[in-house]
Amino acid sequence: MSSSSLDEKRSASYELKPQTQLKVAAADVDTGAILAAGVHEELEPDEAERLRKKIDRHILPLMCILYWVQFMDKTTLGSSAILGIKEAARLTTDQYNWLGTVFYLSYLIFEVPQNLALQRFPVAKWLSFNIFCWAIALCSHAACKSFAGLVVVRCILGACEGSILAGFLLVTSMFYTRKEQTVRVGYWYLMNGIAQVVSGFISFGTLHIHTEKFEPWQWLMIITGIITFCTAVAFFFLFPDSPTNAWFLTERERAMAVVRIKTNQAGVENKHFKKEQMIEALRDPKTWLFALFAAMTNIPNSLSNQRSLIVKSFGFTVLQTTLLTCIDGAVEIITIAVGVHVAARTNQRAYTAFVWKSPEILATVLITCLSWNNKVGLLCSLYLTGAFPLPDSSSPFLEVEIPFYGTQDKYKPRNRVPWAIIGVAYGGCMLLLLVIRWVLNAENKRRDAEPPSDEYDNVYIERMAADGVVEKIKVDKEFLDLTDRQNREFRYVL
């Protein structure tokens, strides 16, 4: 189906009653509706598998690379702490903590504009723009020798990186079924562990670069900034915006890629902001449960900028610390890989996450109670805090709190107060997981008991072909840009 044969003016009709039709612009329906309209053939399992593998080959490596890069860039501050940035910029402990805080403040402030932009603009191009901007900001860290300068570049970094997780979740939902999403999200999320390993080795390498004007922490910023810039270029030219225009798919494969995800009951995307949908989301208790869970899971995120300092505080040298942080990443890789496959195979995300969260509770107890001379025990306990394998929808709200009320000088060296706060957050997350699952399961059962609804069964797109003939093609409700409340066939993943 060639887009050149379609008139720009299209409309859709909602047959709410046999003799009543409500006509709306085609812009109000999903972008996949126009592509898949009129496709009635079944997608054979073999063809669906070939298509999935083709999608995997073209987008999954780029997603993994970018997620690795963004986490590595985000944690450069923590690595730089043992490479001399605090001394070079004459940072106090509070100022260093502020640098971690302003990143997430900026991340939080720009999260809404970033999400609106992801809806309005082509996803891949918008992500590429943000990657390019933060590559420049990252390299600019090397030129900053004051607290004020570092605050500026950290704010830019936070504003740009806020686009990545939302963009990736959006892209994953466009290309994959919900069953496939669990493992795919896990694949690019475990790049956090890869980033820690690579960052550790880069930090180790910079300690062996001896130049008069550049210190190791500056080399770290430059090297990671160059890697990020190269990623931005690759992303701009190679990453697709959606299945409807993926360069590596044929016209038929694009239509089949859209048909393949019909079971999600969520469509592909819609480029128009709908106020009524936002109001519905704000009134939905599930929204606030997920927001609270995201906030609770991100309280311990302050550890990302403190891990190197914590390891060093156990009594290890700078060189030893750079290498020991690599093990931290390896632990995360293993636990994430195992966790997402268990969740996918059992189809029980909440219960799997609950079990994987348990070691973190144990870790906070051990770090608080073990003898300060037990370096190996303390180190292994710290590694356990990276055991939670299932990514949440990132929300940096409470990241702001921990640097101020946690890792202050008055709590050192044991930091029992911040570890207690983190332990409570871990426990709160486990409780919220069970509450959210109960709510979603109850809603699924309620919908299963309802009689089938035909409210959105008779919807059509009117297309004008080149010869002037108006065609009326039925569109499935999966592509009507309905919310989860409107589409009663939608079921929540537990």
C-alpha positions in Angstrom: 0.0 0.0 0.0 1.7 3.2 -1.2 1.2 6.3 0.8 1.4 8.4 -2.4 -1.9 6.8 -3.5 -3.7 8.2 -0.5 -5.2 11.6 -0.1 -4.1 13.6 2.9 -7.6 14.1 3.9 -8.8 10.9 5.6 -11.5 10.3 8.2 -12.7 7.6 10.4 -16.3 6.7 11.4 -17.4 5.3 14.7 -20.6 3.3 14.4 -21.9 3.5 17.9 -25.4 2.5 16.9 -26.6 0.8 13.7 -27.8 4.1 12.2 -25.5 6.6 14.0 -22.0 7.3 12.8 -19.5 9.7 14.4 -16.9 10.9 12.0 -13.5 11.8 13.2 -10.2 12.7 11.5 -7.8 9.9 10.8 -5.3 11.7 13.0 -7.4 10.5 16.0 -6.6 6.9 15.3 -3.4 5.0 15.6 -0.7 5.5 12.9 -0.7 1.7 12.5 -4.4 1.8 11.5 -3.7 3.4 8.2 -0.9 0.9 7.4 -2.8 -2.2 8.4 -6.2 -1.2 7.2 -7.5 -3.8 4.8 -5.0 -6.4 5.7 -7.1 -9.5 6.4 -4.6 -12.3 5.9 -3.3 -14.2 9.0 0.3 -13.9 10.0 1.8 -17.4 9.9 3.9 -18.3 13.0 7.0 -19.0 10.8 6.7 -15.6 9.2 6.1 -13.9 12.5 9.2 -15.5 13.9 11.3 -14.4 10.9 10.0 -10.9 11.3 10.8 -10.8 15.0 14.3 -11.9 14.3 14.7 -9.3 11.7 13.5 -6.6 14.1 15.8 -8.0 16.8 18.8 -7.7 14.5 18.2 -4.1 13.5 17.0 -2.4 16.6 18.0 -4.4 19.7 21.8 -3.9 19.3 21.4 -0.2 19.0 19.1 0.0 22.0 21.6 -2.0 24.1 24.5 0.2 23.0 22.6 3.4 23.8 21.4 2.2 27.2 24.9 1.1 28.0 26.2 4.6 27.0 23.5 6.5 28.9 24.1 4.7 32.1 27.9 4.9 31.8 27.6 8.7 31.2 25.2 9.1 34.1 27.6 7.4 36.5 30.8 9.2 35.3 30.4 11.5 38.3 30.8 8.5 40.7 33.8 7.2 38.8 35.4 10.7 38.7 35.0 11.0 42.5 38.0 8.6 43.0 39.9 10.0 39.9 40.3 13.5 41.3 37.3 15.6 40.3 36.6 16.6 43.9 40.1 17.9 44.4 40.4 19.6 41.0 37.1 21.5 41.3 37.6 22.0 45.1 34.2 20.4 45.9 33.0 19.9 49.4 31.0 16.8 50.3 27.7 18.7 50.1 28.6 20.2 46.7 29.5 16.8 45.3 26.1 15.5 46.5 24.5 18.5 44.9 26.0 17.5 41.5 24.2 14.2 41.8 21.0 15.9 42.9 20.8 18.6 40.1 21.1 15.8 37.5 17.9 14.3 38.7 16.2 17.6 39.4 16.8 18.5 35.7 15.7 15.0 34.7 12.5 15.4 36.6 11.7 18.9 35.4 12.2 18.0 31.8 10.5 14.6 31.9 7.1 16.0 30.9 8.5 18.1 28.0 10.6 15.2 26.9 7.5 12.8 26.8 5.5 15.4 24.9 8.3 15.7 22.4 8.6 12.0 22.0 4.9 12.0 21.0 5.1 15.0 18.7 8.4 14.3 16.8 9.9 11.2 15.2 11.2 9.1 18.1 14.6 8.1 16.7 15.4 11.7 15.5 14.4 13.2 18.9 16.5 10.7 20.8 19.5 11.3 18.4 19.2 15.1 19.1 19.3 14.5 22.9 22.2 12.1 22.6 24.2 14.6 20.6 23.5 17.4 23.2 24.5 15.3 26.2 27.7 14.1 24.4 28.7 17.8 24.2 27.7 18.3 27.8 29.7 15.3 28.9 32.9 16.4 27.1 32.4 19.9 28.6 32.8 18.4 32.1 36.5 18.2 31.4 36.7 22.0 31.1 34.9 22.6 34.3 37.0 23.4 37.3 34.3 24.9 39.6 31.1 23.8 41.2 29.0 26.3 39.2 30.3 25.0 35.9 29.7 21.4 36.8 26.1 22.2 37.9 25.4 23.6 34.4 26.7 20.6 32.5 25.0 18.2 34.9 21.7 19.9 34.4 22.0 19.6 30.6 23.0 15.9 31.0 19.9 15.2 33.2 17.5 17.1 30.8 18.7 15.1 27.8 19.0 11.7 29.4 15.4 12.0 30.6 14.3 11.0 27.1 15.9 7.6 26.9 13.9 5.3 29.1 10.5 6.7 28.0 11.6 6.5 24.4 12.9 3.0 24.8 9.7 1.8 26.4 7.7 3.4 23.6 9.8 1.8 20.9 9.7 -1.6 22.6 5.9 -1.5 22.8 5.8 -0.6 19.0 7.8 -3.5 17.8 7.2 -6.3 20.3 4.3 -8.3 21.8 3.9 -7.9 25.5 5.3 -11.4 26.1 8.4 -10.5 24.1 8.8 -7.1 25.8 9.8 -8.6 29.2 12.9 -10.2 27.8 13.8 -7.3 25.4 13.5 -4.7 28.1 15.7 -7.0 30.2 18.3 -7.2 27.4 18.8 -3.4 27.2 18.4 -2.9 30.9 21.2 -5.3 31.8 23.5 -2.9 29.9 23.6 -1.0 33.2 25.8 -3.9 34.4 27.9 -3.7 31.2 28.3 0.0 31.7 29.7 -0.5 35.2 32.2 -3.1 33.9 33.3 -0.9 30.9 33.4 2.2 33.1 35.5 0.4 35.6 38.1 -0.6 33.0 38.1 2.9 31.4 38.7 4.4 34.8 41.5 1.9 35.5 43.0 2.9 32.1 42.8 6.6 32.7 44.9 6.2 35.9 47.7 5.1 33.6 47.5 8.1 31.3 50.1 10.6 32.5 49.7 14.1 30.9 50.6 17.5 32.3 47.3 19.3 31.5 44.7 16.5 31.7 43.9 14.5 34.8 42.4 11.0 34.8 38.8 12.2 35.5 39.0 14.6 32.5 40.1 11.8 30.2 37.2 9.7 31.5 34.8 12.5 30.4 36.4 13.0 27.0 36.5 9.3 26.2 32.9 8.6 27.2 31.8 11.8 25.4 33.3 10.6 22.2 31.7 7.2 22.5 28.3 9.0 23.1 28.8 11.2 20.0 29.5 8.2 17.8 26.3 6.6 19.2 24.3 9.7 18.3 25.4 9.5 14.7 24.6 5.8 14.4 21.2 6.3 16.1 20.3 9.1 13.7 20.9 7.1 10.6 20.1 3.5 11.6 17.3 3.5 14.2 13.7 3.5 13.0 11.0 5.8 14.4 8.3 3.1 14.3 7.3 -0.1 12.4 5.3 2.0 10.0 8.4 3.5 8.4 11.3 1.2 9.5 13.9 1.4 6.7 14.8 -2.3 7.0 11.3 -3.6 6.4 9.5 -4.0 3.1 6.0 -2.4 2.7 4.4 -5.7 3.4 6.6 -6.4 6.4 5.7 -3.1 7.9 2.0 -4.0 7.7 2.7 -7.4 9.1 4.8 -5.9 12.0 1.8 -3.8 12.9 -0.5 -6.8 12.7 1.9 -8.9 14.8 1.4 -6.6 17.9 -2.4 -6.5 17.7 -2.5 -8.8 20.7 -1.1 -6.0 22.8 -4.4 -4.1 22.5 -2.3 -0.9 22.5 -1.6 -0.1 18.8 1.6 1.6 17.6 1.5 5.3 18.3 -0.5 8.5 17.9 1.1 11.9 17.3 -1.6 14.0 18.8 -1.9 14.9 22.5 -5.4 14.2 23.9 -6.3 16.2 27.0 -9.1 13.8 28.0 -6.6 10.9 28.1 -4.3 12.8 30.4 -7.2 13.6 32.7 -8.2 10.0 32.7 -4.7 8.9 33.6 -4.5 11.4 36.5 -7.8 10.2 37.9 -6.7 6.5 37.7 -5.5 5.1 41.1 -3.2 2.8 39.2 -1.2 5.7 37.9 -0.4 6.9 41.4 0.5 3.4 42.6 3.0 3.1 39.8 4.3 6.6 40.4 4.8 5.7 44.1 6.5 2.5 43.2 8.8 4.3 40.7 9.7 6.9 43.4 10.4 4.2 46.0 12.6 2.2 43.6 14.6 5.3 42.8 15.5 6.3 46.4 18.5 3.9 46.3 19.5 5.4 42.9 21.8 7.8 44.8 24.1 4.7 45.2 25.0 5.1 41.5 27.1 8.2 42.3 28.4 6.8 45.6 29.3 3.2 44.9 33.0 4.0 44.1 33.3 6.1 47.2 31.7 3.4 49.3 34.0 0.7 48.0 37.0 2.9 48.6 35.8 3.6 52.1 36.0 -0.1 52.9 39.8 0.3 52.7 40.6 -0.4 49.1 43.1 1.6 47.0 41.9 3.7 44.0 43.2 1.1 41.5 41.5 -1.7 43.4 38.3 0.2 43.5 38.2 0.8 39.8 38.4 -3.0 39.2 36.1 -4.0 42.0 33.3 -1.9 40.6 33.5 -4.2 37.5 32.4 -7.1 39.6 29.4 -5.0 40.7 28.4 -4.7 37.1 28.9 -8.5 36.5 26.6 -9.3 39.4 23.9 -7.0 37.9 24.2 -8.6 34.5 23.7 -12.1 35.9 20.8 -11.3 38.1 19.0 -9.3 35.4 19.5 -11.9 32.8 18.2 -14.7 35.0 15.4 -12.5 36.5 13.8 -11.4 33.2 13.9 -15.0 31.8 12.2 -16.3 34.9 9.6 -13.5 34.7 9.0 -14.2 31.0 8.7 -18.0 31.4 6.4 -17.9 34.4 4.5 -14.8 33.2 4.7 -13.5 36.7 6.6 -10.2 36.7 5.4 -9.0 40.2 6.2 -12.2 42.0 9.6 -12.5 40.3 10.5 -8.9 41.2 9.4 -9.5 44.8 11.7 -12.5 45.1 14.6 -10.7 43.4 14.1 -7.7 45.7 14.7 -9.8 48.9 18.6 -9.9 48.7 18.7 -6.1 48.8 17.0 -6.1 52.2 19.6 -8.6 53.4 22.3 -6.4 51.9 21.3 -3.3 53.9 21.2 -5.3 57.1 24.7 -6.8 56.5 26.3 -3.5 55.6 24.9 -2.0 58.7 25.8 -4.8 61.1 29.0 -6.4 59.8 32.3 -5.4 61.4 34.0 -2.5 59.6 37.2 -4.7 59.3 35.3 -7.3 57.3 36.1 -5.8 53.9 35.1 -8.8 51.9 31.8 -9.2 53.7 31.0 -5.5 53.3 31.9 -5.6 49.6 29.8 -8.7 48.9 26.9 -7.0 50.7 27.2 -4.0 48.5 27.1 -6.2 45.4 23.8 -7.7 46.6 22.2 -4.2 46.3 22.4 -4.6 42.5 20.3 -7.8 42.5 16.9 -6.3 41.5 16.5 -7.3 37.8 13.2 -5.8 36.6 13.3 -2.2 35.4 10.7 0.2 36.5 9.4 3.3 34.8 12.1 5.5 36.0 11.1 8.3 38.4 13.8 10.3 40.0 11.7 12.2 42.6 13.3 11.0 45.8 16.8 10.7 44.4 17.0 14.3 45.5 16.5 13.4 49.2 19.3 10.9 49.8 22.3 13.1 49.0 21.2 15.7 51.5 19.9 13.5 54.3 22.0 10.4 53.5 25.7 10.6 52.6 26.7 13.5 54.7 29.9 13.7 56.7 28.2 13.3 60.0 27.0 9.8 59.1 30.4 8.5 57.9 32.0 6.0 57.8 29.1 3.5 58.5 26.4 5.6 57.0 23.8 3.8 59.0 21.1 6.4 58.5 21.2 6.4 54.7 21.3 2.6 54.6 18.3 2.4 56.9 16.4 4.8 54.5 17.4 2.6 51.6 16.3 -0.5 53.4 12.9 0.9 54.1 12.6 1.9 50.5 13.4 -1.7 49.4 10.7 -3.0 51.8 8.2 -0.5 50.6 8.8 -1.6 47.0 8.2 -5.2 47.8 4.9 -4.3 49.5 3.8 -2.1 46.6 4.5 -4.8 44.1 2.0 -7.1 45.8 -0.6 -4.3 46.1 -0.2 -3.3 42.4 -0.5 -7.0 41.3 -3.7 -7.4 43.5 -5.3 -4.3 41.9 -4.4 -5.4 38.3 -5.5 -8.9 38.9 -8.8 -7.8 40.3 -9.4 -5.5 37.3 -8.6 -8.4 34.9 -11.1 -10.7 36.6 -13.7 -7.9 36.5 -13.3 -7.6 32.8 -13.3 -11.3 32.2 -16.8 -11.4 33.9 -18.2 -8.6 31.7 -20.2 -9.4 28.6 -18.3 -8.7 25.3 -18.6 -5.0 24.3 -19.2 -4.0 20.6 -18.9 -0.3 21.2 -15.9 0.1 19.0 -16.4 -2.8 16.6 -17.6 -0.8 13.6 -15.0 1.7 12.9 -13.8 2.6 9.4 -11.2 4.7 7.7 -12.2 6.5 4.5 -9.4 6.7 1.9 -9.5 8.5 -1.4 -7.4 6.7 -4.0 -5.7 8.4 -6.9 -8.7 7.7 -9.2 -11.0 9.6 -6.8 -12.8 6.6 -5.5 -13.5 6.7 -1.7 -12.8 3.4 0.0 -14.2 2.5 3.4 -12.0 0.0 5.3 -12.8 -1.4 8.7 -10.2 -0.8 11.5 -9.8 -3.0 14.5 -10.2 -1.5 17.9 -6.5 -2.2 18.7 -5.6 0.8 16.4 -8.1 3.3 17.7 -5.8 4.9 20.2 -8.1 3.8 23.0 -7.0 3.9 26.7 -6.8 0.9 28.9 -10.1 1.9 30.4 -11.9 2.4 27.1 -10.7 -0.9 25.6 -12.3 -3.5 27.7 -10.4 -6.3 25.9 -7.1 -5.0 27.3 -5.6 -7.1 30.1 -2.9 -6.1 32.5 0.3 -8.1 32.7 0.8 -9.4 36.2 
